[in-house]
Amino acid sequence: MGLGGMGSAAVSHLASRGRRVLGLEQFLPPHNRGSSHGRTRVIRQAYFEHPSYVPLLRRAYELWHQLERDSDQELLRLPGGLMMGPPGSEVFEGSLRSALEHGLPHEVLDARGIQQRFPGFKIPDDTVALFEPDAGMLFCERAVVAHLQAATRSGADLRFEEPVLSWSTRNNGSVEVRTGRGVYTAEKLVITPGPWAPQILSDLGLPLAVERQVLFWFQPHGGVQPFAPDQFPIYIWQSKKSSVLYGFPAVDGPEGGVKVAFYRKPTSELCSPDTVDRRVREDDIAEIREGVRDFLPALDGKLIDATTCLYTLTPDLHFVIGAHPSHPQVTLAAGFSGHGFKFCSVVGEILAELAMEGRTRLNIGLFDPLRFKASKPS
């Protein structure tokens, strides 16, 4: 259920293992209603969120490169990445911790080193950064389509514009899924609901919150050439105010602008896919301009495009992946907290392993669906 980033990968991996697979999606993919659109996503291995993600990322890179070969198209571009902030900041210190713990190639730069190599940044003198040469970007809509095409080649039956109304388990251990067009039964069910998780997984009582985000493309003062991928990296910037911005090189041509967005916003706007304000408002534009004006002033130019996006957040900002606690024939993946897309390739593999074998060879202990119940006071 759900054929966005995670669901498209899951049906691809399941079908490639020779299973009979039915994929259900309420829209025509790749769509812009959830969390798998916006042209590009950051991919990196020196992961400030937790070192436990690094082995998953190594496998994700392998699988993305395999999908590139199988689909004969570019899905990844790796110009390197800067993880920047004041000394002691989570973005810098966490990235360095993961790089050292896992022996990842990296450099540590001070403010002078950052500006010598990438002169567009105007940053405080005490800024420090980790530069990861293997970081870069994923082309997200292409990736969704490539996984869906791979699933179809392997025999999967994919049905679009068919919203799921309900799902349930039966006494014989099978699963029943009801849509507006019919009722389907299967031995196993994989649920990848994106920002619809609070409704679809309401029986679990997971503490999920959906947050509205906006992605922006600005035409830089002086043109996009200084932002070309051979001159400019992806970056994540944590300010002293603790807001976190991220951005990309220019990959959409001379008039395509440069993408920038908040990863952690100074203000949070909770919503649902049905109630979200999908307009791009003046306060959204003012907020991002204030964010970029001081540290990347060339981007305070003409706004040429913007789109809303949804983060499905867990309290600890780690994922939820595993068997349904009450229904072992149901496998779920949700709560990717704004940093999940880079993992789609490996999460698809994990979901296939869990559905078929009841276990995965990769360590996903950090993502246990039961961890929030365990943390509640008695």
Order of alpha helices (4+ residues) and beta strands (2+ residues): alpha-beta-beta-alpha-beta-beta-alpha-beta-alpha-beta-beta-alpha-beta-beta-beta-beta-beta-alpha-beta-beta-beta-beta-beta-alpha-beta-beta-beta-alpha-alpha
